[in-house]
Amino acid sequence: GGRSKMAATMNEKDLVRVHNGFFDLISYQNMIKNISLAFFFFLLTASRSRGDEGHEMEEFLKREHSLIKPYQGVGSASSSHWDLMGNAMVTTEQVRLTQDMQSKQGAVWSRIPCHLKDWELQVHFKIHGQGKKNLNGDGLAVWYTKERMQSGPVFGNMDFFTGLGLFVDTYPNEEKQQEAQKKRYTPRTQRIFPYVSAMVGNGTVSYDHERDGRPTELGGCTALVRNLNHDTFLVVRYVRRRLTVMIDIDGKHEWRDCLDLPGVWLPQGYYFGASAITGDLSDNHDLISLKLYQLTVMRTAEEEKQEEEVTVPRVDNMALFIEDERDEPMSGVTVFFIVLFSLLGSIMLAVIAVIVYQKWKENSRKRFY
């Protein structure tokens, strides 16, 4: 009897143990499931972002179009995806496009054409030198163009380029010329340098360096990027024919809007690059990285049909962006005569008004009598 009672007690204990073990297993499985779901959700939200006009968008880093440390073989090895040009040199920390010396120019160009419809290029750069404010120059440029490895006057690249140029201009050429000629600068046209601007060229349009590219500028913003102790970035995003440029230069890891323009048509198969130039004034123009992301925008079948094959770069309503060359700041003499004739005209109008009023009063009196 004692043995059977003992067996019954053991059986009850075993049942409790099995029962508890079963629920432990279920709770463990649930925990694994929850962790898996949380991880999956994290990956999904990390890889997805909201695209232009609320469309779903995924982004992927394209290493063959990206320039990242340790820059293995850049400019020398046949296995590298990048070529160096001019005075550009590779160090362990950056690709130095120019040193802080006069009359230097250098560039780095991708060897592989980009055939992506939608993309984002993140540029990590640094501009620094011994020169004081406005005693430094000239700036750097980021390119997406048909041509590559062509030196020239546009921040170290050729003029009459075909494609997109984004300029970080550090020297105010036009304002210095205006000062030399003792011309007045209107607040409408005055700007603070360094200045970031964009231009789309079709192979027939020249960049006007003497006027800091104003006649062909699509938009831009001031970006005080010289001699900073923190990292400086800019991003160029091209999605659904919309060009957006943002900057992160305040050390806060926040993007700030610089340019947002719809109706920009850029062909596929162009090359990414970066270049810089110095003249009588100089700076170190350093490129730390170029990271290209493929943006996969979810389009409807109808939207896919609307995608047309672009062969020549263009911007819708380009006439709105081309500055009128005749629209120059007025001289002091011109302003004086405009004010003088305005005053004379006002006096004459006042005299005529008084005469008309007196005549009307006389006529009114005659009517009453």
Buried (B, 14 or more C-beta within 10 A) or exposed (E): EEEEEEEEEEEEEEEEEEEEEEEEEEEEEEEEEEEEEEEEEEEEEEEEEEBBEEBEBBBEEBEEBBBEEEBEEBBEEEEBBBBBBBBBBBEEEBBBBBBBEEEBBBBBBBBEEBEBBBBBBBBBBBBBBEBEEEEBBBBBBBBBBBBBBBBBBBBBBBBBBBBBBBBBBBBBBBBEEBEEEEBEBEEEBEBEBBBBBBBBBBEEBBBBBEBBBBBBBBBBBEBBBBBBEEEBBBBBBBBBBBBBBBBBBEEEEEBEEBBEBBEBBBBEEBBBBBBBBBBEBBBBBBBBBBBBBBBBBEBEEEEEEEEEEEEEBBBEEBEEBEBEEEEEBEEEEEEEEEEEEEEEEEEEEEEEEEEEEEEEEEEEEEEEE
